[in-house]
Amino acid sequence: MIDIYTNILPNVNSGPKSVEEFLEMANVLVKQGVTEVVAAPLYDGKDSSCRESVDLANEWLRKSSISLRVLPGHKTVASTQMIVSNEDYYMMTINENEKYMFLEIPQDVEIEVLESIAYELQLKGIVPILNEPERHSLFVENPAHLYKLVKNGAVVQLSAQSVLGGNGSKAKKAAYQFIDHGLAHVIASGVNRENYQQYGLQKAHSAVSKKYGNSKLYHFMENAEAIASGKAVYKQEPERIKKTKFLGIF
C-alpha cells in the first residue's frame, strides 16, 4: 500500500522530532500494510528538492531493517506568485516524475487564481493534485468550483481522517459527496508526529470498501500507485453536485 501524502521526514514541518520518532512512525505504518510513502513537505521557496532528506531517511530505514521506502515530493501553496514565477516546478513533482504536484489551497484563495495556476501547470505537463478540498470552504460551499477543476484535468486527494469523520461532519459529508460524483481520485493520510499512533489510511480504505465495494477501493489504491510512478490515474466522468443535495443530510 502506498500513502502518497505524509509528513514523515524528521525535523521537517510537522514531521517527527528525532530519528527515533521517525523510525517509530515508520514501524506503525509498516504494521498497517504501508510499503511506500511520499514525503510532501511544504515548499519554502528555497530548496527545490527534498531528495537529500529522503535519501537519509531511507538509509535509516535500511539500517533498521524496516521495510518502508520514502519517495520525494512537495506541497506548494497556491498563490498568484505561482502564475508569474519562472520556478522550475518539475523538481517539486511527486517522486520527481515530472507529472503530479500537490497544491495546498489557502482558505482565502480566489477560484480564478486557482484555475489559472492549474492551467499554467498543465501547460507544463504537470497535473495538479488538490490537497484535501473537502476541508476548504471554497469547494464545500460551492462544489461547482471543484467540478470545473476536475473536468479540466485536476486530481483530487481526500484526507483519510475526513473519510473517517476525524475532520468534522462537514468534511466527511463533502468527502463522500465528492466520491459519489467522481470528484475524488485518491485517499492519503497526511500523517504527522501528532497523529501517527492513530494512523487511519487502512481504516479509511475499509470504510470506502464497505460503502462502495472493492472496485472503488482498488481504483483509489491503484491511483496512488499511478501517481507515485507518473502514470495516468483512473477517473470516472465527474458530475455536478446540486447545491440543495450537497447541503442535505448525509
Buried (B, 14 or more C-beta within 10 A) or exposed (E): BBBBBBBBBBEBBBBBEEBEBBBBBBBBBBEBEBEBBBBBBBBEEEBBBBEEBBEBBBEBBEEEEBEBBBBBBBBBBBBEEBEEEEBEBBBBBBBBBBBBBBBBBEEEBEBEBBBBBBBBBBEEEBBBBBBBBBBBEBBBEBBBBBBBBBBEEBBBBBBBBBBBEBBEEBBBBBBBBBBBBBBBBBBBBBBBBEBBEEBBBBBBBBBBBEEBEEEBBEBBBBBBBBBBBBEEBEBEEBEBBEEEEBBEEE
